[in-house]
């Protein structure tokens, strides 16, 4: 084992500090870039380790690359390794951190290709290890032709499989955001697609009544949707490749299988190092994104849990929007400034073909779990004035707290112009508004953009009526 940058080396750097970043995607490189803006190389040395081939890429864009909407992989890369290095960041690709020595303020890293290992000391440590796709311990899950989709390397491996596979049958296991988006991507590539889902309806981030609308849209695309089905094993052929996905009741032939079951925080390193983890397996931080109990260790991105401002509980919400904000906060604090990340309300959008899907705040089961009493209101409306060409249907569901009238959550499923309306509700949730207060919001109106009463406000009005009825 080689040794470099150890404790003895630190004293030779004089007043210059070293910041070590584990993970080269959104949170890690945002932190590194922001710290570099605040402190030059003569004050702060920045070393970043990334086990893959790419940095600062959009994992959210991978389904659209696979489906052909994005034609070039490099379009998903916000900043290349060369650009990071040109800004004075010592970025080491294909290098995996295998150990964090907290008492010794150092990390052990291994070159993925050569196997060589070395220790690097730090004054400040940023953990941005991301999340890993859930890969259930099923027979056949590691067979060729079975893919998770989390990194650009994963996306390229899938495209290589699709190019080399003669058959046109695909099975997607799971119907969350990645599962639904990958199902559409494979339909666009001419595959016969079956989605096997353990839930009652696709998109478990929605209530089942709203998920049912997504189910109908997927069926309209020609996707076979199998709900309430647990995968028991993946069957392989004589060549060792996957050939079918089996449940207790039947088998679904497959030339390629996509695992879209979700992700979990990649925190094995942190756990071994004795750093605090939450109920969902993510690192716990304070408002400054410092790991709790550790002054010079920060964490951000998909490996952390964050405060849900609606329920008041910690949640794991792996989204690039949060990761970039975490990185900005971490980089500001590590660079000598001050910033905080107060929490989230759980806003997310997606689509299936031209059907737009959005949610923010709590679902019914979230409200139950938090011990909140609530009412619901669901309305049918249109994206524009009904008489204006192109007006498309939209369903809005709203939850409000029974005692206070506080907005608890909103879900929207509809056509063009539906999804981004959820931002109205996201702002209202962040501000702690009641549904009654929402009805007075001064929103933009013109027939090409909205009915006189925006669908979100129509839902708020109906929620107010439901609250009054519940009080009788």
C-alpha positions as CSV (number, residue, x, y, z in Angstrom):
1,X,0.0,0.0,0.0
2,X,1.3,3.4,-0.9
3,X,0.9,6.4,1.6
4,X,0.4,10.0,0.4
5,X,-0.9,13.1,1.9
6,X,-0.8,11.7,5.5
7,X,-0.8,13.5,8.8
8,X,2.9,14.2,8.5
9,X,2.4,15.9,5.1
10,X,-0.2,18.3,6.5
11,X,2.3,20.3,8.6
12,X,4.3,21.1,5.4
13,X,1.4,23.0,3.9
14,X,1.6,25.9,6.3
15,X,-1.7,27.7,6.7
16,X,-3.3,26.1,3.7
17,X,-6.2,23.8,4.5
18,X,-7.3,20.7,2.6
19,X,-10.9,19.9,1.8
20,X,-11.6,16.3,0.7
21,X,-14.8,15.5,-1.2
22,X,-16.1,12.0,-1.6
23,X,-18.3,11.9,-4.7
24,X,-18.1,13.8,-7.9
25,X,-21.7,14.5,-8.8
26,X,-24.2,17.3,-7.9
27,X,-23.6,17.8,-4.2
28,X,-19.9,17.0,-4.1
29,X,-18.8,19.1,-7.0
30,X,-21.2,22.0,-6.2
31,X,-19.6,22.1,-2.7
32,X,-16.1,22.0,-4.2
33,X,-16.9,24.7,-6.8
34,X,-18.6,27.0,-4.2
35,X,-15.7,26.6,-1.8
36,X,-13.3,27.4,-4.6
37,X,-15.2,30.6,-5.4
38,X,-14.7,31.8,-1.8
39,X,-11.2,30.6,-1.2
40,X,-8.3,30.4,-3.7
41,X,-5.9,27.5,-4.1
42,X,-3.3,29.2,-2.0
43,X,-5.7,29.1,1.0
44,X,-7.7,25.9,0.4
45,X,-6.6,22.7,-1.4
46,X,-9.5,20.7,-2.7
47,X,-9.2,17.0,-3.5
48,X,-12.3,15.2,-4.9
49,X,-12.6,11.4,-5.3
50,X,-15.1,9.9,-7.9
51,X,-15.2,6.2,-8.5
52,X,-16.9,6.6,-11.9
53,X,-15.9,8.1,-15.2
54,X,-18.0,11.2,-15.1
55,X,-18.7,14.3,-12.9
56,X,-21.5,16.8,-12.5
57,X,-24.0,14.9,-14.6
58,X,-27.8,14.8,-14.6
59,X,-29.0,11.3,-13.4
60,X,-32.6,12.6,-13.9
61,X,-31.9,12.9,-17.7
62,X,-30.8,9.3,-18.2
63,X,-34.2,7.9,-19.1
64,X,-34.5,10.6,-21.8
65,X,-31.1,9.7,-23.1
66,X,-32.0,6.0,-23.2
67,X,-35.3,6.9,-24.9
68,X,-33.7,9.1,-27.6
69,X,-35.1,12.5,-26.5
70,X,-31.5,13.4,-25.6
71,X,-29.2,12.3,-28.4
72,X,-25.8,12.8,-26.9
73,X,-24.6,11.6,-23.5
74,X,-22.4,14.6,-23.0
75,X,-25.5,16.8,-23.0
76,X,-26.2,15.5,-19.5
77,X,-22.8,16.7,-18.2
78,X,-22.9,20.1,-16.6
79,X,-19.2,20.4,-16.1
80,X,-16.4,18.1,-17.2
81,X,-13.5,16.8,-15.1
82,X,-11.2,19.0,-17.2
83,X,-13.3,22.1,-16.3
84,X,-13.2,21.3,-12.6
85,X,-9.4,20.8,-12.7
86,X,-8.9,24.1,-14.6
87,X,-10.5,25.8,-11.6
88,X,-8.0,24.4,-9.2
89,X,-9.8,21.2,-8.0
90,X,-7.7,18.1,-7.8
91,X,-10.3,15.7,-9.2
92,X,-9.4,12.0,-9.1
93,X,-11.6,9.9,-11.3
94,X,-11.9,6.1,-11.0
95,X,-10.8,6.4,-7.4
96,X,-13.0,4.9,-4.7
97,X,-12.8,5.9,-1.0
98,X,-12.9,2.7,1.0
99,X,-12.5,4.0,4.6
100,X,-13.0,7.2,6.6
101,X,-10.7,7.5,9.6
102,X,-12.5,10.1,11.6
103,X,-10.1,10.3,14.6
104,X,-7.2,10.5,12.2
105,X,-8.9,13.0,9.9
106,X,-8.0,11.0,6.8
107,X,-9.6,8.8,4.1
108,X,-8.3,5.7,2.4
109,X,-8.8,5.6,-1.4
110,X,-8.3,2.9,-4.0
111,X,-7.5,3.3,-7.7
112,X,-10.3,1.2,-9.3
113,X,-8.1,0.2,-12.3
114,X,-4.8,-0.5,-10.6
115,X,-5.9,-1.4,-7.1
116,X,-3.3,0.9,-5.5
117,X,-4.4,2.4,-2.2
118,X,-3.3,5.5,-0.4
119,X,-4.4,7.7,2.6
120,X,-5.2,11.4,2.2
121,X,-5.6,13.7,5.2
122,X,-8.2,16.4,5.5
123,X,-9.1,19.5,7.5
124,X,-12.6,19.5,6.1
125,X,-14.5,16.5,4.7
126,X,-17.5,16.5,2.4
127,X,-19.5,13.2,2.1
128,X,-21.5,13.2,-1.1
129,X,-21.7,9.5,-1.9
130,X,-25.2,9.6,-3.3
131,X,-27.6,6.7,-3.4
132,X,-27.5,3.2,-4.8
133,X,-30.4,1.4,-6.7
134,X,-32.3,-1.1,-4.7
135,X,-31.1,-4.5,-5.9
136,X,-33.2,-7.2,-4.0
137,X,-31.5,-10.4,-3.2
138,X,-33.4,-12.4,-5.8
139,X,-32.1,-15.4,-7.7
140,X,-30.8,-14.2,-11.1
141,X,-30.7,-10.5,-10.2
142,X,-27.0,-10.3,-11.2
143,X,-27.5,-12.0,-14.5
144,X,-26.4,-10.2,-17.7
145,X,-29.3,-8.2,-19.1
146,X,-30.4,-6.9,-15.7
147,X,-29.8,-3.2,-15.2
148,X,-30.1,-0.5,-12.5
149,X,-30.0,3.0,-13.8
150,X,-28.3,5.6,-11.5
151,X,-25.1,6.8,-13.2
152,X,-24.0,7.6,-16.8
153,X,-22.0,4.4,-16.6
154,X,-25.2,2.5,-15.9
155,X,-27.0,4.3,-18.8
156,X,-24.2,3.4,-21.2
157,X,-24.2,-0.2,-20.1
158,X,-28.0,-0.4,-20.7
159,X,-27.6,1.1,-24.2
160,X,-24.9,-1.4,-25.0
161,X,-27.2,-4.2,-23.9
162,X,-30.1,-2.8,-26.0
163,X,-27.8,-2.6,-29.0
164,X,-26.6,-6.2,-28.6
165,X,-29.9,-7.8,-27.8
166,X,-32.0,-9.1,-30.6
167,X,-35.2,-9.6,-28.7
168,X,-37.6,-6.7,-28.1
169,X,-39.2,-7.6,-24.7
170,X,-38.5,-5.5,-21.7
171,X,-39.7,-5.9,-18.1
172,X,-39.4,-3.0,-15.7
173,X,-39.5,-4.0,-12.0
174,X,-41.0,-1.1,-10.0
175,X,-43.2,1.8,-10.9
176,X,-41.7,4.8,-9.2
177,X,-40.3,7.8,-11.1
178,X,-37.4,5.8,-12.7
179,X,-39.6,2.8,-13.4
180,X,-42.3,4.8,-15.2
181,X,-39.8,7.0,-17.1
182,X,-37.7,4.0,-18.2
183,X,-40.9,2.2,-19.3
184,X,-41.7,5.1,-21.6
185,X,-38.1,5.3,-22.8
186,X,-38.2,1.6,-23.9
187,X,-41.6,2.1,-25.6
188,X,-40.0,4.9,-27.6
189,X,-37.3,2.5,-28.6
190,X,-39.8,0.0,-29.9
191,X,-39.8,-2.5,-27.1
192,X,-42.8,-4.5,-25.8
193,X,-42.8,-3.3,-22.1
194,X,-44.3,-4.9,-19.0
195,X,-44.1,-3.1,-15.6
196,X,-44.3,-5.3,-12.6
197,X,-45.2,-3.3,-9.5
198,X,-45.7,-4.4,-5.9
199,X,-48.0,-1.5,-5.1
200,X,-51.6,-0.9,-5.7
201,X,-51.0,1.6,-8.5
202,X,-48.0,3.1,-10.2
203,X,-46.3,6.1,-8.7
204,X,-46.5,5.3,-5.0
205,X,-45.5,9.0,-4.4
206,X,-49.1,9.7,-5.3
207,X,-52.3,8.5,-3.5
208,X,-53.7,5.4,-5.3
209,X,-56.7,7.3,-6.7
210,X,-54.2,9.7,-8.5
211,X,-51.9,6.8,-9.4
212,X,-54.8,5.2,-11.2
213,X,-54.8,8.1,-13.7
214,X,-51.1,7.3,-14.4
215,X,-52.0,3.6,-14.9
216,X,-54.6,4.5,-17.6
217,X,-52.1,6.7,-19.4
218,X,-49.4,3.9,-19.4
219,X,-52.0,1.5,-20.7
220,X,-52.8,4.0,-23.5
221,X,-49.1,3.9,-24.5
222,X,-49.2,0.1,-24.8
223,X,-47.4,-0.6,-21.5
224,X,-48.7,-3.7,-19.7
225,X,-49.1,-2.7,-16.1
226,X,-49.1,-5.5,-13.5
227,X,-49.9,-4.2,-10.0
228,X,-49.9,-6.0,-6.6
229,X,-47.2,-8.4,-7.8
230,X,-44.1,-9.4,-6.0
231,X,-41.1,-10.6,-8.1
232,X,-39.8,-13.9,-6.7
233,X,-36.9,-14.5,-9.0
234,X,-35.3,-13.7,-12.4
235,X,-35.0,-16.7,-14.7
236,X,-32.0,-17.2,-17.0
237,X,-31.4,-19.1,-20.1
238,X,-28.6,-21.6,-21.0
239,X,-26.3,-18.7,-21.9
240,X,-26.7,-17.2,-18.4
241,X,-28.6,-14.2,-19.6
242,X,-31.9,-13.1,-18.1
243,X,-35.0,-14.5,-20.0
244,X,-38.0,-13.9,-17.7
245,X,-39.2,-12.2,-14.5
246,X,-41.2,-14.5,-12.3
247,X,-43.9,-13.7,-9.7
248,X,-45.8,-16.2,-7.6
249,X,-48.4,-16.5,-10.2
250,X,-46.7,-16.2,-13.6
251,X,-43.6,-15.5,-15.7
252,X,-43.0,-12.4,-17.9
253,X,-40.6,-13.1,-20.8
254,X,-37.7,-10.5,-20.9
255,X,-34.7,-9.9,-23.1
256,X,-33.8,-7.0,-20.8
257,X,-34.8,-6.1,-17.2
258,X,-34.7,-2.7,-15.6
259,X,-34.7,-2.4,-11.8
260,X,-36.7,0.7,-11.0
261,X,-37.5,-0.2,-7.4
262,X,-36.0,2.9,-5.9
263,X,-32.7,3.9,-4.3
264,X,-31.2,3.9,-0.8
265,X,-28.6,6.2,0.7
266,X,-25.1,5.1,0.0
267,X,-23.8,5.3,3.6
268,X,-21.9,2.1,4.2
269,X,-18.7,4.2,4.6
270,X,-20.3,6.6,7.0
271,X,-21.8,3.8,9.0
272,X,-18.5,2.0,9.4
273,X,-16.9,5.3,10.5
274,X,-19.5,5.7,13.2
275,X,-21.3,8.7,11.8
276,X,-25.0,9.2,12.7
277,X,-27.6,7.8,10.4
278,X,-31.4,8.3,10.5
279,X,-34.3,5.9,10.2
280,X,-34.1,5.8,6.4
281,X,-30.3,5.1,6.4
282,X,-29.2,8.6,5.4
283,X,-26.7,10.7,7.2
284,X,-28.1,13.2,9.7
285,X,-27.0,16.8,9.5
286,X,-27.7,20.2,11.0
287,X,-29.1,23.2,9.2
288,X,-25.6,24.0,7.9
289,X,-25.3,20.5,6.5
290,X,-22.7,19.5,9.0
291,X,-22.8,15.9,10.1
292,X,-24.3,16.0,13.6
293,X,-21.6,16.0,16.2
294,X,-18.7,16.6,13.8
295,X,-17.5,20.2,13.3
296,X,-15.5,19.6,10.1
297,X,-17.5,17.0,8.3
298,X,-20.4,17.9,6.0
299,X,-22.7,15.7,4.0
300,X,-25.2,16.4,1.2
301,X,-27.2,15.0,-1.7
302,X,-28.8,11.6,-1.9
303,X,-26.9,10.2,1.0
304,X,-28.6,12.4,3.6
305,X,-31.9,12.7,5.3
306,X,-33.6,16.2,5.4
307,X,-36.3,17.8,7.4
308,X,-39.8,17.7,6.0
309,X,-41.2,21.1,6.7
310,X,-44.8,19.8,6.6
311,X,-44.6,16.8,8.8
312,X,-41.6,17.9,10.9
313,X,-39.9,14.5,10.4
314,X,-36.7,13.5,8.7
315,X,-37.1,12.1,5.1
316,X,-34.9,10.7,2.4
317,X,-35.7,12.5,-0.8
318,X,-33.1,11.8,-3.6
319,X,-33.4,14.7,-6.0
320,X,-30.8,16.7,-8.0
321,X,-32.5,20.0,-7.0
322,X,-31.8,19.3,-3.3
323,X,-28.3,17.9,-4.0
324,X,-27.2,21.1,-5.7
325,X,-28.6,23.3,-3.0
326,X,-26.9,21.1,-0.3
327,X,-23.6,21.6,-2.2
328,X,-24.0,25.3,-2.3
329,X,-24.6,25.4,1.4
330,X,-21.7,23.1,2.2
331,X,-19.3,25.0,0.0
332,X,-20.3,28.3,1.5
333,X,-19.7,27.0,5.0
334,X,-16.5,25.1,4.2
335,X,-15.3,28.2,2.4
336,X,-15.7,30.4,5.5
337,X,-19.1,31.8,4.8
338,X,-22.5,31.0,6.4
339,X,-25.5,29.3,4.8
340,X,-28.3,27.0,5.8
341,X,-30.6,24.4,4.2
342,X,-33.9,24.7,6.2
343,X,-35.7,21.6,4.7
344,X,-38.1,20.6,1.9
345,X,-41.7,20.1,1.3
346,X,-41.3,17.1,-1.1
347,X,-42.0,18.6,-4.5
348,X,-41.4,16.4,-7.6
349,X,-42.6,16.2,-11.2
350,X,-42.5,13.6,-13.9
351,X,-44.3,12.6,-17.1
352,X,-45.6,9.6,-19.1
353,X,-45.7,10.6,-22.7
354,X,-47.8,13.8,-22.6
355,X,-49.3,13.1,-19.2
356,X,-47.7,15.3,-16.5
357,X,-47.5,14.1,-12.9
358,X,-46.7,16.3,-9.9
359,X,-46.8,16.2,-6.1
360,X,-45.8,18.2,-3.1
361,X,-46.3,17.8,0.6
362,X,-48.0,14.9,2.2
363,X,-50.0,12.0,0.8
364,X,-52.9,10.6,2.8
365,X,-50.7,7.9,4.3
366,X,-48.1,10.4,5.2
367,X,-50.7,12.5,7.1
368,X,-51.9,9.3,8.8
369,X,-48.4,8.4,9.8
370,X,-47.8,11.9,11.2
371,X,-51.0,11.7,13.3
372,X,-52.7,14.5,11.4
373,X,-56.5,14.8,10.9
374,X,-57.3,16.1,7.4
375,X,-59.8,16.6,4.6
376,X,-59.3,16.0,0.9
377,X,-60.6,17.8,-2.1
378,X,-60.3,16.6,-5.7
379,X,-61.3,18.7,-8.7
380,X,-61.4,18.3,-12.5
381,X,-60.4,21.4,-14.5
382,X,-58.5,22.4,-17.6
383,X,-55.0,23.9,-18.3
384,X,-56.5,26.9,-20.2
385,X,-59.8,28.5,-20.5
386,X,-62.2,25.8,-21.7
387,X,-63.0,27.7,-24.9
388,X,-59.4,28.3,-25.8
389,X,-57.7,25.9,-28.3
390,X,-55.5,23.3,-26.7
391,X,-57.3,23.3,-23.3
392,X,-56.4,20.0,-21.7
393,X,-57.9,18.1,-18.7
394,X,-56.3,18.2,-15.3
395,X,-57.0,16.6,-11.9
396,X,-55.9,18.3,-8.7
397,X,-56.1,16.7,-5.3
398,X,-55.5,18.7,-2.1
399,X,-55.1,17.8,1.6
400,X,-55.7,20.3,4.4
401,X,-55.4,19.9,8.1
402,X,-58.8,19.7,9.7
403,X,-58.1,21.7,12.8
404,X,-56.2,24.6,11.3
405,X,-57.0,24.6,7.5
406,X,-53.2,24.4,6.8
407,X,-52.4,23.1,3.4
408,X,-50.8,19.6,3.8
409,X,-50.2,18.5,0.2
410,X,-51.2,18.7,-3.4
411,X,-51.1,16.2,-6.3
412,X,-51.7,17.0,-9.9
413,X,-52.1,14.7,-12.9
414,X,-52.9,16.2,-16.3
415,X,-51.8,17.2,-19.8
416,X,-49.7,20.2,-20.9
417,X,-49.4,22.9,-18.3
418,X,-50.3,20.7,-15.4
419,X,-47.1,19.7,-13.6
420,X,-45.5,23.1,-12.9
421,X,-48.7,24.4,-11.3
422,X,-47.6,22.3,-8.3
423,X,-45.0,25.1,-7.6
424,X,-47.9,27.3,-6.4
425,X,-48.7,24.7,-3.7
426,X,-45.0,24.2,-2.9
427,X,-44.7,27.9,-2.1
428,X,-47.9,27.9,-0.1
429,X,-46.6,24.9,1.9
430,X,-43.3,26.5,2.6
431,X,-45.1,29.6,3.8
432,X,-47.4,27.6,6.0
433,X,-50.5,29.0,4.3
434,X,-54.1,27.7,4.9
435,X,-56.3,26.7,1.9
436,X,-58.5,29.7,2.7
437,X,-55.5,32.0,2.3
438,X,-54.6,30.3,-0.9
439,X,-58.0,31.2,-2.5
440,X,-56.9,34.9,-2.4
441,X,-53.6,34.4,-4.2
442,X,-53.2,36.8,-7.1
443,X,-52.1,34.4,-9.9
444,X,-51.6,35.3,-13.5
445,X,-54.5,34.8,-15.8
446,X,-55.2,34.9,-19.5
447,X,-57.2,32.4,-21.5
448,X,-54.1,30.8,-23.2
449,X,-52.7,30.0,-19.8
450,X,-55.4,29.3,-17.3
451,X,-59.2,29.4,-16.6
452,X,-60.3,32.5,-14.6
453,X,-60.0,30.3,-11.5
454,X,-56.7,28.4,-11.7
455,X,-57.2,24.7,-11.0
456,X,-55.1,24.9,-7.9
457,X,-57.3,27.6,-6.5
458,X,-60.4,25.7,-7.4
459,X,-59.1,22.8,-5.4
460,X,-58.3,25.2,-2.5
461,X,-61.9,26.5,-2.6
462,X,-63.3,22.9,-2.5
463,X,-60.9,22.1,0.4
464,X,-62.3,25.1,2.3
465,X,-65.8,23.8,1.8
466,X,-64.7,20.4,3.0
467,X,-63.3,21.9,6.2
468,X,-66.5,23.7,6.9
469,X,-68.6,20.6,6.3
470,X,-66.3,18.6,8.7
471,X,-66.8,21.2,11.4
472,X,-70.6,20.8,11.4
